[in-house]
Amino acid sequence: MPERRPLSPQTLIFEKGYDPQRSEGAAVPPVFRTSTFIFKRAADGKRAFEIAYGLKARGAGESPALIYTRVNNPNSEIVEDRAVVWDGAEAAALFSSGMGAISSACLAFIRPGDVLFFSDPIYGGTEYLFRRLLPEYGVKTVPFPSGADEAALERLVAVHGAPRILFIESPANPTMELCDMAAARAVADRHATPGRPTLVLVDNTFLGPIFSRPLAHGADLVLYSATKFFGGHSDLVAGLAMGRAELVGACKVMRTILGSNSDPDTAWLIHRSLGTLQLRMEKQQESARTLVAMLRGHPRVARVYYPGLPEMGEAQVALWRRQCTGSGSLVSFDLHGGEAEAFRVLDAVRHMRLAVSLGGIETLVEHPWSMTHADMTPQEKRHAGFTDAMIRVSVGLEDPADLCDDLGRALDLV
């Protein structure tokens, strides 16, 4: 018989991670709303704790006993088994938030005296962790422009020393600038030492997992705010870390100690959303491109920020062609003016919702300068490439003609 072709991710997510016959034939998993689990034998409990605390490695194909929902839970494990299909990761860990995933992953590998490089600009919570908190624990953190090439990263190494973690967010929030993952991988490999590699961590929330797959471009771990597209309905908060099983295992040990695991109900909601993730993201991208076309021709708009646009620059367009299969549904734009003009637009829209977050089925608009990136100083914001004239839009599933009409009318008031 001819060899079967590999199943696509859109099919695999309906087949991985759940056996209905283990749950009375239920077509979808029940919610395992329990705090603790009963062991069959004492030896099973011993082995489960050896794995949970990283005392011994998990064997190939081994499925350890469940312990306690802070450590593991059937609903979380189903999501972890299924969510990896687009990124092609060996394993995943589900967290209580995107920041839970980011902080737990960083703390699993960073130690006092280490150096961490991070792309700038970056999500406000991540920025606070890197600029404000980690230095208090003896970690040196060094920002670099999100569009930096390999030579620019090497210059930072010459000044600050080799990083233990090279953390990038691509596209950057809120400027939509892409980071060069291959350059980060090359620098990481060049300065790794035996037994202590430089790790490349990528926040892939904006484009992934459909339009960007960092593991294929050299990332060690890919991180998500699963609140966004994975959840997709603005009704949950969660995070994901994916990559090699060894690294994800270390993240899970840290998750157990920090208590940053997700809960069964949230995991069940993410499972509900996985089947439509690809369809939603593709449709949202289609609508975003319609909105981008309108914005690029509007006289009140000074500039549009969207991956792949010519105005992002030749280097960015080339990077987009190498790294991405799409541009996603996040759009930023500058108005002619400043905060007052931006607020006038935000207060005038009717179908778009004025709220932070992104990736939901409804269209959200916000003002990065005063909202998501409020903790940065004015100098840090300008250095990162955005001003108080910027508005960020997360395009949802409304009719794109209505969205264009809504935003166009608001812009006409400026």
Protein Blocks (a to p, Z undefined) as FASTA:
>chain_A
ZZdddddfklmmmmgopafklngopabacddddfbdcdfbfklmmmmmmmmnomaccdeh
iacddfbfklpcfklmmmmmmmmmmnopabdcddfbfklmmmmmmmmmgcehiacddddd
ddfklmmmmmmmmmmnopacddddfkbcfklmmmmmmmnopafbdcddddddfklpacdf
klmmmmmmmmpcehiacdddddfklmmmklocfklnopabdcddfklmmnonopaccddd
dddfklmmmmmmmmmmnopaccfklmmmmmmmmmmmmmmmmmmmmmmmmmmmmmmmpmkb
mbdcdehiaklojklmmmmmmmpgbebjadcdddeddfklmmmmmmmpmkbccdedehia
bdcdddfklmmmmmpcfklmmmnopafkbccddddfbdfklmmmmmmmmmmmZZ
